[in-house]
């Protein structure tokens, strides 16, 4: 058997990291962040605890990677559909469509994000990352609402964010029953050009 190439080692590393993240996500979602130990993640992932630390310095580091990946995938989904040539209303619609699709396509990650949002001790540790990512969405929304000529764009973007939080929370609680598309259309009516 010939020695493995750097590419082969990288593929193995990426598969191991993906397996660890997937296992951790399942355990965090099922048992909670604090109730899930590194030992349990390693055992369920079928690797040694030592190998686990080869990939992640800590459980917090692992959680950080999982959350960052979810947020980056969502950011990319939104960025991919946005066009400066679109009207502000179309931009808002495309942003909502991309965010809803992201939640629908990745319910487990979003349930974890939602569960962690109320665990203040966990969120304090991740506050800087969360705030940086939220700021980018806030700026995008502020630009859209300024162009839509609402009375107070800053407050409008905060209210819109709260509406989306509620929309996603209800959808994540009852994905089969919640009328997310109808709610999206209802919210968008408020901003439709007259």
Backbone as CSV, one residue per row, in Angstrom:
resi,resn,N_x,N_y,N_z,CA_x,CA_y,CA_z,C_x,C_y,C_z
1,UNK,0.844,-1.173,0.000,0.000,0.000,0.000,0.891,1.238,0.000
2,UNK,0.607,2.169,-0.881,1.435,3.374,-0.985,1.038,4.380,0.094
3,UNK,1.986,5.246,0.483,1.665,6.255,1.496,0.600,7.228,0.981
4,UNK,-0.164,7.757,1.895,-1.229,8.688,1.523,-0.647,10.039,1.125
5,UNK,-1.293,10.670,0.171,-0.870,12.004,-0.262,-1.478,13.050,0.678
6,UNK,-1.006,14.275,0.558,-1.564,15.364,1.374,-3.053,15.540,1.089
7,UNK,-3.430,15.399,-0.177,-4.851,15.523,-0.535,-5.691,14.442,0.139
8,UNK,-5.168,13.220,0.168,-5.899,12.127,0.808,-6.050,12.386,2.310
9,UNK,-4.972,12.880,2.938,-5.050,13.218,4.361,-6.073,14.330,4.599
10,UNK,-6.110,15.304,3.712,-7.057,16.416,3.858,-8.495,15.928,3.718
11,UNK,-8.739,15.017,2.780,-10.085,14.453,2.610,-10.496,13.700,3.877
12,UNK,-9.582,12.918,4.426,-9.859,12.178,5.662,-10.146,13.155,6.801
13,UNK,-9.344,14.213,6.894,-9.521,15.218,7.944,-10.895,15.887,7.824
14,UNK,-11.256,16.270,6.597,-12.549,16.932,6.384,-13.716,16.011,6.732
15,UNK,-13.590,14.729,6.387,-14.647,13.765,6.727,-14.764,13.607,8.242
16,UNK,-13.619,13.550,8.914,-13.633,13.421,10.376,-14.259,14.642,11.034
17,UNK,-13.875,15.826,10.578,-14.433,17.067,11.127,-15.942,17.113,10.892
18,UNK,-16.376,16.756,9.691,-17.815,16.752,9.379,-18.556,15.756,10.271
19,UNK,-17.973,14.582,10.485,-18.576,13.565,11.347,-18.698,14.073,12.784
20,UNK,-17.649,14.713,13.279,-17.668,15.250,14.644,-18.739,16.333,14.767
21,UNK,-18.780,17.242,13.803,-19.772,18.325,13.850,-21.194,17.774,13.799
22,UNK,-21.411,16.814,12.932,-22.744,16.218,12.785,-23.159,15.521,14.080
23,UNK,-22.229,14.771,14.663,-22.506,14.075,15.921,-22.783,15.072,17.038
24,UNK,-21.946,16.097,17.132,-22.129,17.119,18.170,-23.469,17.822,18.001
25,UNK,-23.811,18.139,16.777,-25.086,18.807,16.517,-26.247,17.956,17.014
26,UNK,-26.212,16.669,16.694,-27.266,15.748,17.143,-27.352,15.734,18.671
27,UNK,-26.196,15.624,19.323,-26.177,15.539,20.782,-26.566,16.858,21.439
28,UNK,-26.072,17.973,20.906,-26.451,19.285,21.452,-27.959,19.485,21.332
29,UNK,-28.501,19.103,20.192,-29.935,19.283,19.960,-30.757,18.377,20.881
30,UNK,-30.277,17.168,21.089,-31.034,16.193,21.882,-30.875,16.405,23.388
31,UNK,-29.634,16.687,23.832,-29.350,16.737,25.268,-28.996,18.125,25.788
32,UNK,-28.791,19.074,24.882,-28.364,20.409,25.304,-26.848,20.526,25.285
33,UNK,-26.390,21.737,25.147,-24.948,22.000,25.070,-24.239,21.593,26.359
34,UNK,-24.752,22.032,27.503,-24.077,21.779,28.778,-24.104,20.309,29.179
35,UNK,-25.113,19.587,28.759,-25.235,18.175,29.142,-24.469,17.243,28.208
36,UNK,-23.859,17.790,27.193,-23.112,16.973,26.233,-21.620,17.159,26.473
37,UNK,-20.940,16.072,26.779,-19.496,16.146,27.043,-18.693,15.839,25.782
38,UNK,-17.449,16.277,25.808,-16.518,15.959,24.715,-16.370,14.441,24.598
39,UNK,-16.304,13.758,25.739,-16.168,12.291,25.731,-17.336,11.635,25.002
40,UNK,-18.537,12.137,25.266,-19.721,11.555,24.626,-19.714,11.821,23.122
41,UNK,-19.320,13.028,22.734,-19.250,13.354,21.306,-18.263,12.420,20.618
42,UNK,-17.075,12.259,21.223,-16.046,11.389,20.640,-16.552,9.951,20.531
43,UNK,-17.171,9.454,21.595,-17.678,8.078,21.592,-18.716,7.883,20.491
44,UNK,-19.695,8.797,20.418,-20.754,8.688,19.412,-20.211,8.851,17.989
45,UNK,-19.138,9.626,17.850,-18.533,9.836,16.527,-17.615,8.679,16.143
46,UNK,-17.348,7.796,17.096,-16.503,6.637,16.818,-15.020,6.968,16.747
47,UNK,-14.609,7.968,17.522,-13.192,8.355,17.550,-12.741,8.470,19.001
48,UNK,-11.428,8.553,19.190,-10.912,8.725,20.545,-11.050,10.186,20.973
49,UNK,-11.083,10.381,22.277,-11.170,11.741,22.817,-9.934,12.547,22.398
50,UNK,-8.781,11.886,22.363,-7.544,12.555,21.945,-7.625,13.048,20.509
51,UNK,-8.179,12.225,19.627,-8.326,12.633,18.226,-9.305,13.802,18.112
52,UNK,-10.309,13.780,18.953,-11.272,14.884,18.973,-10.546,16.204,19.234
53,UNK,-9.637,16.189,20.204,-8.879,17.401,20.530,-7.863,17.752,19.450
54,UNK,-7.576,16.820,18.583,-6.709,17.110,17.441,-7.410,18.059,16.466
55,UNK,-8.746,17.985,16.440,-9.525,18.805,15.516,-10.117,20.054,16.171
56,UNK,-10.481,19.954,17.446,-11.111,21.073,18.152,-10.472,21.233,19.522
57,UNK,-10.140,22.465,19.882,-9.495,22.735,21.167,-10.431,22.515,22.351
58,UNK,-11.724,22.712,22.123,-12.687,22.609,23.219,-14.091,22.401,22.650
59,UNK,-15.013,22.121,23.542,-16.416,21.993,23.142,-16.925,23.341,22.627
60,UNK,-16.494,24.415,23.264,-16.887,25.759,22.823,-16.379,26.025,21.409
61,UNK,-15.158,25.605,21.120,-14.578,25.772,19.783,-15.391,24.992,18.747
62,UNK,-15.808,23.797,19.110,-16.642,22.971,18.229,-17.990,23.649,17.980
63,UNK,-18.623,24.129,19.036,-19.899,24.829,18.892,-19.733,26.071,18.020
64,UNK,-18.667,26.795,18.243,-18.370,27.999,17.456,-18.315,27.649,15.972
65,UNK,-17.614,26.567,15.631,-17.502,26.147,14.227,-18.861,25.771,13.636
66,UNK,-19.669,25.055,14.413,-20.992,24.647,13.932,-21.858,25.880,13.658
67,UNK,-21.876,26.813,14.599,-22.692,28.017,14.439,-22.189,28.881,13.294
68,UNK,-20.885,29.044,13.222,-20.305,29.875,12.169,-20.626,29.304,10.790
69,UNK,-20.544,27.992,10.664,-20.862,27.341,9.388,-22.319,27.599,8.992
70,UNK,-23.224,27.486,9.945,-24.644,27.731,9.677,-24.875,29.157,9.220
71,UNK,-24.269,30.097,9.936,-24.444,31.512,9.601,-23.817,31.826,8.245
72,UNK,-22.649,31.268,7.970,-21.979,31.534,6.690,-22.760,30.958,5.513
73,UNK,-23.334,29.779,5.683,-24.160,29.189,4.624,-25.366,30.088,4.360
74,UNK,-25.959,30.599,5.429,-27.114,31.496,5.287,-26.711,32.805,4.622
75,UNK,-25.591,33.377,5.059,-25.104,34.620,4.442,-24.883,34.439,2.948
76,UNK,-24.276,33.313,2.585,-24.000,33.047,1.169,-25.308,32.906,0.394
77,UNK,-26.279,32.218,0.987,-27.577,32.042,0.318,-28.232,33.389,0.051
78,UNK,-28.142,34.295,1.008,-28.724,35.627,0.831,-27.923,36.405,-0.205
79,UNK,-26.601,36.397,-0.073,-25.749,37.151,-1.005,-25.928,36.672,-2.443
80,UNK,-26.131,35.375,-2.622,-26.270,34.812,-3.970,-27.509,35.315,-4.706
81,UNK,-28.545,35.698,-3.969,-29.781,36.130,-4.637,-29.920,37.646,-4.722
82,UNK,-29.106,38.358,-3.983,-29.238,39.818,-3.943,-28.590,40.458,-5.167
83,UNK,-29.228,41.511,-5.656,-28.692,42.272,-6.777,-28.957,43.752,-6.526
84,UNK,-27.930,44.591,-6.681,-28.142,46.033,-6.484,-29.093,46.625,-7.525
85,UNK,-29.308,45.905,-8.612,-30.219,46.388,-9.656,-31.690,46.193,-9.290
86,UNK,-31.957,45.339,-8.297,-33.339,45.087,-7.886,-33.887,46.265,-7.090
87,UNK,-35.199,46.410,-7.138,-35.849,47.432,-6.311,-35.712,47.018,-4.844
88,UNK,-35.848,47.956,-3.906,-35.754,47.594,-2.490,-36.770,46.520,-2.088
89,UNK,-37.980,46.587,-2.637,-38.990,45.582,-2.310,-38.553,44.196,-2.788
90,UNK,-38.032,44.108,-3.998,-37.560,42.821,-4.533,-36.376,42.319,-3.708
91,UNK,-35.492,43.219,-3.291,-34.374,42.818,-2.427,-34.897,42.223,-1.117
92,UNK,-35.888,42.875,-0.527,-36.470,42.387,0.722,-37.106,41.015,0.519
93,UNK,-37.826,40.861,-0.573,-38.470,39.577,-0.889,-37.420,38.484,-1.089
94,UNK,-36.371,38.793,-1.845,-35.315,37.804,-2.086,-34.602,37.427,-0.787
95,UNK,-34.375,38.427,0.070,-33.726,38.148,1.342,-34.600,37.224,2.188
96,UNK,-35.886,37.521,2.263,-36.802,36.659,3.030,-36.861,35.253,2.446
97,UNK,-36.948,35.158,1.127,-36.981,33.839,0.476,-35.732,33.028,0.826
98,UNK,-34.563,33.671,0.745,-33.302,32.974,1.024,-33.224,32.548,2.489
99,UNK,-33.646,33.406,3.394,-33.610,33.067,4.819,-34.572,31.925,5.134
100,UNK,-35.771,31.988,4.582,-36.747,30.921,4.822,-36.247,29.598,4.250
101,UNK,-35.701,29.641,3.056,-35.171,28.416,2.445,-34.035,27.840,3.297
102,UNK,-33.192,28.718,3.832,-32.094,28.274,4.688,-32.627,27.545,5.920
103,UNK,-33.641,28.104,6.545,-34.236,27.470,7.726,-34.891,26.140,7.340
104,UNK,-35.621,26.126,6.238,-36.298,24.899,5.806,-35.307,23.796,5.434
105,UNK,-34.192,24.174,4.836,-33.210,23.183,4.390,-32.312,22.678,5.510
106,UNK,-32.284,23.377,6.631,-31.347,23.025,7.691,-31.997,23.190,9.063
107,UNK,-33.107,22.539,9.255,-33.890,22.694,10.478,-33.065,22.371,11.727
108,UNK,-32.263,21.325,11.686,-31.516,20.929,12.890,-30.562,22.023,13.356
109,UNK,-29.819,22.616,12.412,-28.899,23.690,12.794,-29.668,24.887,13.356
110,UNK,-30.779,25.211,12.734,-31.556,26.361,13.185,-32.226,26.102,14.526
111,UNK,-32.629,24.859,14.787,-33.173,24.532,16.107,-32.093,24.704,17.170
112,UNK,-30.873,24.308,16.840,-29.768,24.490,17.778,-29.530,25.973,18.027
113,UNK,-29.483,26.766,16.970,-29.294,28.213,17.121,-30.383,28.814,18.001
114,UNK,-31.607,28.397,17.781,-32.738,28.915,18.543,-32.642,28.501,20.008
115,UNK,-32.296,27.245,20.249,-32.158,26.770,21.629,-31.025,27.502,22.349
116,UNK,-29.943,27.747,21.641,-28.802,28.433,22.253,-29.087,29.902,22.524
117,UNK,-29.971,30.489,21.742,-30.271,31.919,21.889,-30.783,32.252,23.284
118,UNK,-31.431,31.310,23.946,-31.951,31.568,25.286,-31.002,31.089,26.386
119,UNK,-29.883,30.496,26.013,-28.872,30.087,26.985,-27.827,31.199,27.068
120,UNK,-28.099,32.172,27.915,-27.280,33.388,27.936,-25.812,33.112,28.222
121,UNK,-25.516,32.129,29.058,-24.112,31.842,29.350,-23.367,31.351,28.113
122,UNK,-24.027,30.555,27.295,-23.413,30.073,26.052,-23.288,31.225,25.062
123,UNK,-24.348,32.004,24.924,-24.337,33.099,23.951,-23.337,34.186,24.320
124,UNK,-23.103,34.411,25.620,-22.103,35.396,26.026,-20.736,35.020,25.473
125,UNK,-20.428,33.729,25.503,-19.143,33.258,24.994,-19.025,33.467,23.485
126,UNK,-20.144,33.421,22.796,-20.149,33.540,21.335,-20.653,34.905,20.870
127,UNK,-20.808,35.818,21.807,-21.437,37.103,21.527,-20.754,37.880,20.408
128,UNK,-19.433,37.920,20.398,-18.726,38.709,19.383,-19.034,38.209,17.979
129,UNK,-18.974,36.906,17.785,-19.250,36.331,16.467,-20.690,36.616,16.062
130,UNK,-21.616,36.395,16.985,-23.033,36.606,16.693,-23.289,38.068,16.344
131,UNK,-22.713,38.984,17.113,-22.932,40.412,16.859,-22.360,40.844,15.515
132,UNK,-21.192,40.329,15.159,-20.600,40.675,13.856,-21.511,40.231,12.718
133,UNK,-22.031,39.028,12.818,-22.897,38.504,11.763,-24.236,39.238,11.736
134,UNK,-24.782,39.541,12.918,-26.040,40.282,12.968,-25.867,41.678,12.382
135,UNK,-24.719,42.282,12.640,-24.470,43.638,12.155,-24.529,43.694,10.628
136,UNK,-23.983,42.684,9.969,-24.007,42.654,8.501,-25.452,42.603,7.985
137,UNK,-26.296,41.768,8.614,-27.700,41.699,8.207,-28.429,43.004,8.520
138,UNK,-28.086,43.605,9.656,-28.713,44.880,10.034,-28.386,45.965,9.009
139,UNK,-27.140,46.007,8.583,-26.734,47.017,7.599,-27.445,46.802,6.267
140,UNK,-27.557,45.543,5.860,-28.270,45.242,4.620,-29.731,45.679,4.743
141,UNK,-30.351,45.312,5.851,-31.741,45.689,6.079,-31.929,47.189,6.178
142,UNK,-30.997,47.861,6.820,-31.079,49.317,6.950,-31.048,49.979,5.578
143,UNK,-30.181,49.468,4.701,-30.122,49.997,3.332,-31.441,49.811,2.601
144,UNK,-32.028,48.638,2.751,-33.304,48.347,2.085,-34.418,49.237,2.640
145,UNK,-34.523,49.303,3.965,-35.617,50.082,4.562,-35.445,51.582,4.353
146,UNK,-34.210,52.043,4.246,-33.980,53.456,3.926,-34.517,53.750,2.532
147,UNK,-34.235,52.847,1.583,-34.729,53.027,0.215,-36.249,52.883,0.128
148,UNK,-36.819,52.087,1.029,-38.278,51.928,1.044,-38.963,53.147,1.659
149,UNK,-38.158,54.059,2.168,-38.656,55.335,2.687,-39.639,55.155,3.848
150,UNK,-39.285,54.243,4.765,-40.105,54.087,5.967,-39.757,55.209,6.940
151,UNK,-40.626,55.444,7.905,-40.453,56.569,8.829,-39.144,56.492,9.614
152,UNK,-38.828,55.320,10.167,-37.613,55.152,10.971,-36.931,53.846,10.543
153,UNK,-36.019,53.914,9.559,-35.395,52.695,9.032,-34.704,51.852,10.105
154,UNK,-34.070,52.494,11.077,-33.388,51.748,12.136,-34.349,50.916,12.967
155,UNK,-35.449,51.519,13.362,-36.453,50.791,14.137,-37.165,49.749,13.269
156,UNK,-37.357,50.085,12.008,-38.043,49.156,11.093,-37.224,47.881,10.908
157,UNK,-35.912,48.024,10.770,-35.078,46.837,10.586,-35.070,45.997,11.865
158,UNK,-35.124,46.647,13.027,-35.198,45.905,14.294,-36.536,45.154,14.392
159,UNK,-37.621,45.824,14.018,-38.935,45.193,14.060,-38.999,44.028,13.059
160,UNK,-38.450,44.245,11.878,-38.449,43.208,10.852,-37.659,41.987,11.339
161,UNK,-36.522,42.233,11.969,-35.733,41.135,12.537,-36.516,40.366,13.590
162,UNK,-37.250,41.091,14.436,-38.069,40.441,15.458,-39.192,39.619,14.814
163,UNK,-39.783,40.147,13.744,-40.811,39.393,13.016,-40.234,38.092,12.459
164,UNK,-39.043,38.190,11.868,-38.411,36.985,11.317,-38.079,35.988,12.421
165,UNK,-37.577,36.485,13.559,-37.289,35.588,14.683,-38.544,34.819,15.081
166,UNK,-39.663,35.532,15.202,-40.923,34.879,15.564,-41.395,33.910,14.497
167,UNK,-41.272,34.318,13.261,-41.657,33.472,12.130,-40.879,32.154,12.163
168,UNK,-39.555,32.268,12.340,-38.712,31.071,12.347,-38.972,30.210,13.584
169,UNK,-39.187,30.845,14.723,-39.456,30.095,15.946,-40.725,29.254,15.796
170,UNK,-41.771,29.853,15.265,-43.020,29.106,15.056,-42.826,27.995,14.024
171,UNK,-42.119,28.295,12.946,-41.888,27.276,11.920,-41.081,26.107,12.490
172,UNK,-40.029,26.418,13.259,-39.195,25.355,13.823,-39.961,24.508,14.831
173,UNK,-40.936,25.112,15.491,-41.752,24.365,16.454,-42.764,23.453,15.764
174,UNK,-43.311,23.930,14.637,-44.353,23.177,13.923,-44.110,23.237,12.418
175,UNK,-43.035,22.621,11.927,-42.683,22.773,10.509,-43.753,22.308,9.528
176,UNK,-44.508,21.307,9.890,-45.527,20.792,8.967,-46.790,21.653,8.973
177,UNK,-47.083,22.271,10.101,-48.361,22.975,10.251,-48.265,24.486,10.073
178,UNK,-47.087,25.054,10.266,-46.993,26.517,10.252,-47.012,27.055,8.823
179,UNK,-47.876,28.022,8.537,-48.006,28.556,7.168,-46.937,29.615,6.855
180,UNK,-45.701,29.180,6.744,-44.590,30.131,6.615,-44.673,30.960,5.331
181,UNK,-45.069,30.343,4.233,-45.167,31.095,2.970,-46.266,32.157,3.044
182,UNK,-47.395,31.790,3.630,-48.485,32.751,3.781,-48.073,33.905,4.692
183,UNK,-47.354,33.591,5.758,-46.876,34.630,6.675,-45.880,35.546,5.975
184,UNK,-45.017,34.952,5.154,-44.051,35.766,4.403,-44.789,36.762,3.517
185,UNK,-45.770,36.273,2.784,-46.539,37.144,1.888,-47.277,38.231,2.669
186,UNK,-47.807,37.872,3.833,-48.522,38.841,4.660,-47.576,39.953,5.128
187,UNK,-46.387,39.576,5.565,-45.394,40.565,6.016,-44.973,41.457,4.856
188,UNK,-44.721,40.848,3.707,-44.248,41.624,2.552,-45.281,42.637,2.057
189,UNK,-46.573,42.343,2.246,-47.619,43.282,1.797,-47.423,44.669,2.396
190,UNK,-46.899,44.705,3.600,-46.679,45.990,4.282,-45.697,46.876,3.508
191,UNK,-44.800,46.252,2.758,-43.733,46.996,2.081,-43.915,47.097,0.572
192,UNK,-44.987,46.499,0.060,-45.236,46.538,-1.385,-45.370,47.973,-1.869
193,UNK,-44.765,48.258,-3.016,-44.927,49.612,-3.571,-46.399,49.873,-3.886
194,UNK,-46.835,51.044,-3.572,-48.246,51.408,-3.811,-48.455,51.848,-5.246
